[in-house]
């Protein structure tokens, strides 16, 4: 097997390294901030303009149809340059939209996400079960033509900077994916309509619980119900 980078991959590596150098955060004397950091919009715009967000997606979506190798090359150089960004979060959300989304969702959410005009993230973790891919306390139930979601997804990286989040919720014995609006809040309270402006509203408060010990600075939680249509079940 030949692990030598091709010429185009080397060019990509150099371009991302230069981008990271231009936007490298100032030295903090060895101190490294922990927990989610505010989105550096200038850096995020540069990442999008370089085509890194759209890198692995089909040309029909405006991407470069690149492989995981190119994505890894870009991610390594961003990390080497100490760039904190929602790159991985956006790629995960964009992959779900590209594979499962409708044409309307591609137009309204995927295209702006790949172009860096908006940010969509995934909301998988729940308090007390951050590493589980299976929803535990977040549920979705159908009420006529709408769906009502209950629960909290937290922590959700870059939620205050995202316009939407893709939320995993229990639908009976299955898992459904729902697009919700984040509302610029630091937690995702499941309130949106897939591929359309949110028409959700607060239904009832949720019990409050103490922040997990590993996240002492996170705000308290609140539960909401939301009206939205299903992504998939």
Secondary structure, DSSP 8 states (H G I E B T S, - for coil): ------HHHHHHHHHHHHHHHHT-----TT----S-----HHHHHHHHHTT-SSTTS-GGGT-----HHHHHHHHHHHHHTT---SHHHHHHHHHHHHHH--HHHIIIIIHHHHTTSS-EEEE--BTTBTT-SS-SS-EEEEETTEEEEEE-B---TTGGG-SEEEEEEEETTEEEEEEEE-TT-SSB--B-BTTB----------------TT-TT------EEEEE--SB-
